[in-house]
Structures are given as C-alpha cells and as structure tokens.
C-alpha cells in the first residue's frame, strides 16, 4: 500500500476512535448524568465536570508526550484509560470513586482523540490536510448527533 493510502487509513482509524470515544462519553453525558444523579442522591453533576476538566488539563501533557513517543501508544493508552474510567464509574458506589473514575475517563478521551488526531493528521497529510481534518473533526460532530440516541437505546 502506498504511503498516502496508509495515511488515509490512519485518518479513518482516528476518526472512528474519536467518533466512538467522544460519542459514548463526552456527548452522552446528558443521558448518563440523570442516572448517575439518582444513584448518588441527586448529586452527580460534578462527575461530568471532573471528566471535562481532566480532559482539558490532560491535553497539554498529551501534546508534550506526542513529541517524545509513538502516537499509536498514546492513542491506545487513551482508549484503555477511557474504557477503564467508564468501567470504574459504572462500578462506583461512592462519590469520590465516581469523581476519580470520570477524571480517568477524561484523561483517556484527551489522549485518544483531538490532540493526537490533529497532530498526526497535520504531520502526515500536508497535501490533503484540510480534507483529512474535515473528515476527522466531522466524525466528532456526527458522534454528537448520532451516539447519544444510540446510547439511550
């Protein structure tokens, strides 16, 4: 396969990862928060805040790590952290455990989606950067529209 063909495969893979990771976590918060609130005495909004804050704060170390490590390992670690965070949140019986689990999920989403995706696409797709970024970022927007209803189902 040509080098360009491999790069388009990486755009597709990054788009699918961002679609799933952001769609079932970040964009589905509005669906899962009421259920969490019921389980935690009506107080769970801070769990979403923990996810979003951790996601934001993790972006800088993720960017730094991308300059020193293979991006595939960072994205893979992000996917695993995101899954572990959500599994931990599902098993949480205490507010602090839920807060920590959601923060871990936020770090995972940061490491698996936007920062590495944009860095990889910018590096590898110079001639078709605009199209590649449109596909990648478009996948996250479609995730926001498609996956919350799918998650609710």
N, C-alpha and C positions, 0 to 999 in steps of 0.2 A: 504494500500500500504506500502511496506517495506520502511525503511529509505533510502536505496540505490536507490530504484525506485524514491522516491521524489527528491533525489539529481540529478538523470539523468533528471528529468523534469525541475529542475532549470537550468541545463546546456542547455537544449533545449530552455527554455524561454530566458535565457541570450543571447544565440546565435541568436535567432530571433530578439531580441531587437537590438543587435549590428549590425546584417545584415541590418535591416531597418534604424536605426538611422545613421549609418555611410554611408550606401549606398546612401541614398537620400540626405544627407547633405555633408559630407566631400568628398566623392568620386564623387559627382555630381557637385562640384564647377566649374570644367572646362566647364560644359554645361551651368550653370546659370550665370556665370560671364560675358560672352558677352552680354547677355540680360540685365543684371544689368548695364553694362557699357553704353549701348545705352540709357537707361533711365536716366543716371546720367552724360550725356555729355562726355562719353568716359572715365570716371574716376570712377572705382569701384573695382579695384584690392585690395585696402586696406580693402575692406569688407571681402574678403577671409582671409586676414592677421589677421583681428580682430577675426574671428572665430577660426583660428588656434592658435593664441596667447592666447585667452581666454581659449580654450580647454587645452592648455599646462599648463597655470598658475592655472587653476581650479583643476588639478589633485592632487596637494598637499592637499588643503582643503578637497577634496573628500576623499582622503585616511585617513585624520585625522577624518572626520565625520564617516567613516566606523568603527572606533574603539569605537565610542560613541553612535551610533544609529543603528537601524534595517536597514540593507542594502536594504530591499524592499522599504522603504520610500525614500531612496536616489535615487535608480533607477527610481522609479515613479516620483519623483521631476525632475530628469534629463530628462525623456521623456517629461514631461509637459513643462519644460524650453526650450527644443529643439523645440518643436512644437510652443510654443509662440514666440520664436525668429524668426523662419522662417515665421510665420504669420505676425509678426511685420515687417520683411524685405519686404515681399510682399506688405505691405500697406505703406511702407516708400516713402515719397516724397522729403525728404531732406537727404543729405549725412550723417549728424550726426545721424539721426534716423536710417538709414541703418547700420551704424557702430555699434551703440548700440544694435540693434536687432541681428546682426550677432554675437556679443560678447555674448549675452544671449544664443543664439543657441549653441555656442561653450562650454559654461559652462554646458549646458544641455547634450551635447554629452559626455563630460567628466564624468558627474555624472551618465550617463545611460549605459556606455559601458565598456571600457577597465579596468579601475581601479577597479570598483566594481566587474566586471565579474571575473577578475583574483583573487581578494581577496576571493570571495565566492567559486570559484572552488577550490582554494588552501586549504581553510578551510574544505570544505565538501567532497572532492573527493580524499583523501590522497592515497587510494589504486589504483585509476584509474586516477590520476591527469594528466598524460601525454595524455591519450586518451581524457579526458574531455577538456583540454586546446587546443588540436588539433582541436576538433570539434568547440569550441568557436572561436578561432583565425582563423580557416579555414572559418567560416561564414563571418568574416570581409573581407577576401581576395576574397571570391566569390562575396560579395557585391560590391567590387570594379570593378569586371568584369561584373556583371550582371545588377546592378541597374542604372549605368549611361545610357546605351542604353534604358532601360525601362523608365527612367525619360525623356529622349529625345523624346520618343514616346508619 
